[in-house]
Amino acid sequence: MATIKSGSEGLKKAIAWISEQRKDNPEKNVALIAEEANFRFDLNPEESAFVLRFVKDPDS
């Protein structure tokens, strides 16, 4: 049986993963990190848009 994830569970995991990726790979293109997070954590369009804003904010 498939597990239903909470609407924000995937987003929380994606943000944590993105933060880790940015520390480990500072030279990697942030848009590519965001795109990978979208697929890896099965984000919906609203979450995907938030992730893109998150990676482009220099204070994040």
C-alpha positions, -999 to 999 in steps of 0.1 A, spaced: 0 0 0 13 35 -9 20 59 19 4 93 16 28 121 25 19 153 42 17 183 19 47 200 36 67 168 44 83 166 10 90 204 10 107 202 44 129 174 32 137 192 -1 148 224 18 170 204 41 185 185 11 190 217 -9 208 233 20 231 203 23 238 203 -14 246 240 -14 272 235 14 287 204 -2 287 217 -38 288 255 -37 298 256 -74 268 237 -85 241 257 -103 213 264 -79 186 260 -106 198 225 -112 197 217 -75 161 230 -74 152 209 -104 167 178 -89 149 185 -56 116 188 -74 119 153 -89 136 137 -59 109 148 -34 79 148 -59 70 184 -53 38 200 -66 39 231 -87 35 255 -58 62 238 -38 85 238 -69 80 276 -73 88 281 -36 120 260 -39 132 280 -69 126 312 -49 145 297 -20 176 288 -40 177 321 -57 176 341 -24 212 348 -14 202 350 23 188 314 24 
